[in-house]
Amino acid sequence: MGSMSDEGGRLFFRSETFEAERRARRTLSSRTLEEPGRTVPVHTECDVLVVGGGPAGTAAAVGAARLGADVVLVERYNHLGGLSTGGLVIWIDRMTDWHGRHVIRGFAEEVLERLTPAMIAGPVRADWGSHDPDKVAYWALRTAAYHDTVTHSPTLDPEWLKAESLAMVLEAGVHPIFHAWGARPVIEEGRVAGCIFESKEGRRAVLAKVTVDATGDGDLYAQAGAEFETEVDARDIHGCMNTAWLFGGVDMDAFLRFRAEMPDQFSSFMAQGRERLRFFEKPVVSWRRDVAVFMGPRLAGYSALKVEDLSEVEIRSHQLMLEHLAFYRANAPGFGDAFIMLSAPQLGVRHGRRLAARGRLTRAMWDGRVAADEIGVSPSLSPKFANVSVPYGAIVPQGVRGLLAPGRHLSCDATSHSFMREIPQCWLTGHGAGVAAAIAANGGIDVADVPIDQLQAALRRQGAFLSAEG
């Protein structure tokens, strides 16, 4: 995590970002083509269609299926988990509040409990919320202690998270379709009635009573006509992108000792790296002592909604990975035998669109108020703020029926997005969306009309934490 600052309320969460000169771009053509009309085969029909199998989509699919809904999950890659697996965001941000209370639960708690100690590393439950200086010092170097507090922020093996996410989906009775890109919503009589996807079989459609847009960038709700925001600040890491990577054959204990016990030499090392590479990143721990995670230098000034920008970030990130390997092998304790283990198959996107919904999560709501339509509770960014109540309305688009939009593209201000985009919060809102979608489909009602008491009761039965239980 980066440093935190207030700056009048806009840039609360800061970290080092890099704005690069653009690569030479091809001149884009101004020509257009007319595409002939076509008949699109309907692949299948279901109660709930979830488009996108990242954290939000996986949680939504499981939550809906457990209420008896017939669920289809469409995913463009060959795995589930999204950025938490394919993006190598294997550090899972805080799920405990500043008192050590476990507040992001439900699907999130269940999937992590399926991982054995060989698959996940982090503080034991008894230490969550501890202020013991020795424990804080130890875990601060291992992404699990902030503001002098030990937190539930584990790192994990992405392959096992893929495996257990898939197991939960299959156990719940969900039908997954991989290698299928959700292309555009099906609109019937003014409501979303499913999605057309592209695959090796061409364009096909899945029709559904309720559709969940879990694409991460609001691809479906944007095409369905929902309003949204795209504003970010180039100085804010939440508008940055990068490809993460893993180095194997390292000794992270040796590197962490160097960082903690030789601060002057470590500062010199970092300065030398910035001078040599310009865009320079330090590693963080993984689930193993011999594997290091580099989230990749955070590249600013690019849009997650433009294909040329996405391509340029991939090119720069992979070049930087090779440059980091050479520099670390030559200069960093514990990295003499490092090798490239994996570059992330998914680009690390933090922000694309933010929905304009029936409800909105804003900075003003960090004061401890409880939303009447609460679907979960998020830890706040620092101990000076109360836990944040997440409203159902933040995932219900305005003016678009039959669609829910959990995950990082939900409705919130830019500052609240700094934590609502994280993996646990995506599990939280995805879980809420899945349960709501099943209630709507089972009851023949629109998602905007789901009874909140029924939604909250079902979420509690599935293990979610709500403020009333506090």
N, C-alpha and C positions, 0 to 999 in steps of 0.2 A: 504494500500500500504506500501511497505517497503522503506528503505532508498535507495538513489541513489548514485552511485559512478562510477568513470570513469575506473580506473584500466587498463589503456592502451587501452581502447575501448571495452574490452570483457565483463566485468561484470558491466554493467551500472546500473542494477536494482537489489538491494539486499533486502533480508528479512531473518528472522531467519529460518534456515532449520535444519533438524534432520536426521542424518545418524545412523541407528540402526544395531545392530548385527542381522544377518539373523536367522529366525526361522529354526529349524531342518527341512530339506526337505526330501521328499520321493525320493528314488532312481528312476530315470526315466528309463524306459525300452529301450533297444536298438532294440527291435523287430519291424518289420514292417508288414503291411497287404496289400494285393492287393485288391483294390476295383473294383468290376466288372463294366463294362460299363453299362450305363443306358440311357434311354430315358427320357428327362426332359420336362414335359408339359409347354407350353407357357401360362402363366396366362392371359396376356393381351399385347397389343401393343400400343405405344403412340408416340407422337412427342418428348417429353422431359421426361426423367426418372431422378428423384432426389433420391439418396440413402443417407439417413440420414436426420432426421427432427430436427436437432439442429438449432441454429440461422442462420447459413449459408444456410442450406437446406430449412428451412422455407421461408427465403427471396428469395431464388432462385426459389422455386416453385411458389410463388405469382408473382414475377417479370415476369416469363416466361408465366404464364397463362394470365396475363393482356395484353400480346401481341398476344393473340389468340391461343397459343400453347395448345395442348392436353397434360396435365401434370399428371404423376403418381408420388406419393411421398411414398417411402418405409421407414418405421421407425421400429426399433427393440423393442422400448418400447411402452407404451400405451398413450403417450403424445408427444407433440411437445415442442421445446424450448431447448432441450439438457441440457447443463450445466447451462443455465440461469434459468431453471425450475427444472428438475430432479436432477441437481447437486447442487442446492441451492446457486448458484453464483448469489444471488439476488441483490448484489451491482453491478450496471451497470457502468463501467468505463467511463471516460470523453468523452463527445461528443461535447464539446466546446473547442476552442483553448484558448491560454493564453490571448487573448483580449476579450473573452466572445462570440466570434462568433460561431454559431451553424454550425459545419461542417459535422458531420456524421448525415445525414438526410435520405430521401427516406423511405425505409421500416422501419428503426429504429425509425424515428420520428413518423411515422404513427401508429405503434403498441403501442408506449408509450402514444401517445395522446388518445388512446382508454381507458386508465386506469384513473379512477376517483381518487380524493384525498384520499379516503379510501384505495386505492390499491397501491399507490405509494407515496413516501416521498422524498423530496429534495428541493433545493433552487428554488425560483420562478424565472421565466425568467428574470425579471428586475435585479436580483442580479448576473446573470452569468457574470463573469469577474470582479466582485467587489473586491476592495482591502481594503474595510472598515475593520479595525481591529476587531471590535466586531463581524461582520458577518463571517470573516475568522476564528476567534477563535471558534465560535459556530459550523460552518460547518466542521472545521478540526477534531472535535471529532465525526463527523457523515459522514465520508468518502466522503466529497464533497468540500474540500478546500485544495489546495496544492500550495506550493511556494507563499504563501500570496495571493492566488487568489481563489475566489469562482467559482466552476465549475458545469456543468450540469452532475452530477454523482448520479442519484437517486438510492434508494433501493425500491424493489417492492414485492408484493405478488406473489409467484411463481404460485399459482393456477390460479390467474387471467391472468397471462401472458400465461399460457397454454391455457386458454379458449379463449383469444383474438387471439392468434396465430392460433388456430384451426378455429376460425370464419373467419379470413382473408383468410386462405387456402380454406375453403369451399365457401366463397363468390366469390373467384376468379375462381372457377370451377375446382380446383385441386381434383384428386381422391387419397385420402390417404389410404395406406395399413399398418396397425399397426401389431405388433407382428411378424414381418418379418425381418430376419437378412440378409442383403446383403452379400452374400458369395463369389462370384467371378464374374468378368466381362465376358460377352459373347463377343468373338472375332470373327469377320467375315471379311475375306479378309483384314486383317491387321488393322481393326478399331474396336473400342468398339461399340457394337451394342445392349447394354443393360446389364442386370445383372441377375444372378441366385440368388435366395434367399431361405433361409431355414425357414420353419414354421411348424405348426402342420400338414400341408398337405404334408410335405416332401419338396423335392427340386422342385421349379418351377422357371420360368423365365419371365422377362418382357423385351420385345424388344423395342428399341427406336432409333429414328434418332440421338439424342444427349443424352448423359448420364452425370450427374453431380455427381461427387464423393464428397459428403458432410459428409463422415464418421468421419472426424476429425483427423484420423490417416493415411489417404491415403491408406486404405485397397484395394480399387479397382485399383488405379493407380499403386500400387506396383505389384499387380498380372498381370496387363496389360503390365508390362515391363518398366515402366517409372523409371528413376533414381531418387534417393532421398538421403537425409542426415538424420542421426539419432543422430549426435553428440550433447551432452549437457555437461555442467560443473556441477559436484555434488554440488558446492557451490552456484549455481544459482537456484533460486526458480522455474524457468521455466522447470526444469527437475524433479521437485518434484510431488508427488501425495498425495492425501488425500481424505477421505470422510468427507463432511461437515455435520453439524447438527444444529437444532434449539432447544433452550430451551424456554419454555413458562413459564408464571407466574413470570416473573422478573420485576424489576423496573430499566430500563436502565438509566433513568434520575438520579437516586441515584448513580448508578455505575459510570456514566460519571462525576458527581460532585466529587466523590471520586478520580477519575483519574486526574481531572483537578485541584482540590483545595487542595489535600493532596498528592503531588508528592512523598514525602519521604515514606509515608505509602504505596502508590501504588507500588513504587519500591521494597519495602520489600515484599509486597504481591506477586509480580511477581517472586522475587528471591526464596521465599518459595515454590511457585508452581513448578518452575524448579527443585528445590532440591527434592521435593516430587514425582513429576510425571516424571521428566527428560524432556519429550516432552510436552511442556506446551504452551497453546494458550490463548490469550485474546479475548473477544467477540467484535463484532462490531454491530452497530445498524441495525435494520430492518425497515420495513414499519410501525411497531407498537412499541410503547414504552414498551409493555409487552412481546416482543419477541426478543431474542438475537440470533445472528448468530455466529457460530464458524466455521471458514473455516477448522478447524482441523489442528493439527501440520503437517507441510509440511515434508513429508518423502522422503529423498533423497536416491539415489543409486538403484532405481527400474526402470524397463522398462515397459512402457505402452504397449509393444508389446509381453509380456510374461505372459501367463496365471497364472503361479505360483506366479509371482511378483504381479499381480493384486489381486490375492487372499490374499496374505500376507498383502498388504496395507489395504484391507478391514478389515481383522481380527484385525490388530493393531489399526486402526481408531475407530472401534466400542468399543474395550477395553478402549481406551483413552477417548471416550465419557463418559463412565460410571465413570471413574476416575475423569474427569473434573466435572461431576455433583456433586459428593460427596465433592470435594474440594471447589467448588464455593458455594455450599449450606452452608458449614461450615465457610467460610472465606471471602466471597465477599459481600459488601453492595449491596442490591437489589436482591440477589439471594437466600434468605432464603427459599422461597417457589418454587424454580425453579423445573421444571419437563421436561422430555424428550418429546418434541413435535414431532420431526421427524428427522430421519437420512436419508441422501440423498440416493435415489434409484440408483443414478448414481455416479460412482467414479469420483473424481475431477482430471482429466488428463490434464496436461498443454502442453505436448509435446510427440509426437510419431515419426512422420516422417516430413521432410520438402522437398517439391518437388524440383526437378531440372527442371526448366521450360524454356520457351522461353524468359522470362524476370525474373529479380530477384530484390527484394527490399533489399537494403543494407544500412549500416550506412552512407556511403558517400552520399546517397540521402536525408539526413536530412538537406540539405543546402538550401532548398527552391526551387530547380529545379522542373519543372512541366513535368511529363512524357507525351510524345506525345499520348500514349494510356491510359491515366488516366481514371479510373472508379470510383474514389472517393478520398476523402481527410481525412487523419487521423490527430488528434492532435499529437504534439510531446511530448516527455517525460518531457521536462522542457522548461522554457521560453527562454533558450539560443539557442534552435533549432527552425527552421521554421516548419510550417505544412508539413506533409509528403504526397506527391502525390503517390497514389497507382496505379501501372501499370496493365493493363489487362494481359500482358505477364506473370505475376507472378502466374496466375491460369491456364495457358495453357501448358500442359506437352510437353516436347520434345519427338519426336518420337512416340507419341501415338495419333491417330486421333479419333475424335468423343467423346472426354472426356474433361470436365472442372473440376477444383479442388479448389473451394473456401474454406475459413475457416482457421483453425489454421494450417493445413498442407500445406499451400501455399508455394511458393518459396521465401525465404528470408534468410538473415544470422541470426545467433543465437541471436545477439543483437536486431535486428529489430523484431524478434519473440516475444520479451518481451512485446510488445504492439499489434502486429498484431494478436496475439492469443486471444485477449480480445473479449467479446461479441459484442460491437458495430462494431469493425473491421470485425468480422464474418458476421454480418448483411450487412456491406458495400460490402464485396467481394462476398457474396452470392447473393445480389441484382444484382451486375454486371454480375455474372455468369448466372443467370436466364434469364436476358434480352439478353445476348449474345447467350445463348442456343436457345432461341426462334427465334432469327434472323437467326441463322444457320439452324435450322430445317425448318423454313418457307421458306428459300431461297434455300434449298438443297445444302448448302455449308458446308465445314468443319469449326470447331470453330476457327481454326487458321486464316481463311480467312474472318472473320467477319469485315465489314467496320467499322473502328473506329469512323468516324463521325456519322454514323447511330447508333452505340451503344451509343455514348455519348448523342446524341439527344434524344434517347428513355429513357435513364436514367434521363435526365433532366425533361422530361415529367412526369416521375414517382416520381419526387420530390427530386432526388439526388443532392447533392452539388458537383460542379466541380470547379476547380481553375479559369477557364475563367469567372465564375460568380462573383469571389471574390470582 
